[in-house]
Amino acid sequence: MNGAHLHLMLIHFPIAGEILCALLLLAAWWLKNDTVKLVGFALVVVVGLSALAADKTGGLAAGVLRDYPEVTRDTIHVHADAAQWALRSLGLNGLLAAFGLFTYWKKKQLPKWIFITVTILAIHGSTVVARVGYLGGQIRHPETRMGSEIPTPVATPQH
């Protein structure tokens, strides 16, 4: 297993996890259920930490792919820049959710402003990580790039 394998294994959790966080927090709002809110907050913290792990392995993946002829430095850099935004977004939300959990532990109440902010940031974070995943896919999947042509299969003669 190399750095690219490790990165690919880790990047899926922040993407799927952040989408799950947003859905869970929206469900908590709709249900008005503190337990679901707290589970959502705990998941936001875990997703923030997983984003850090995925980011730390990005350089390892770039090192493996750097020498592949179909991989351009531009696609790697665009993906890496977007990943920095995702790390900041998910990291900030993870810290805010951890603060919310601490506040709940101390006061047995979750301030409404923290819940609203974490929920909005989770929805925003979902869009950010989806874009990072899309850009990462373009590194090795030319068929996802805008303007790329799909090769026409060559017909084989039938006998």
Buried (B, 14 or more C-beta within 10 A) or exposed (E): EEBBEBBBEBBEBBBBBBBBBBBBBBEBBEEEEBEBBBBBBBBBBBBBBBBBBBBEBBEBBBEBBEEEEEBBEEBBEBBBEBBEBBBEBBBBBBEBBBBBBEBBEEEEEBEEEBBEBBBEBBBBBBBBBBBBBEBBBBBBEBEEEEEEEEEEEEEEEEE
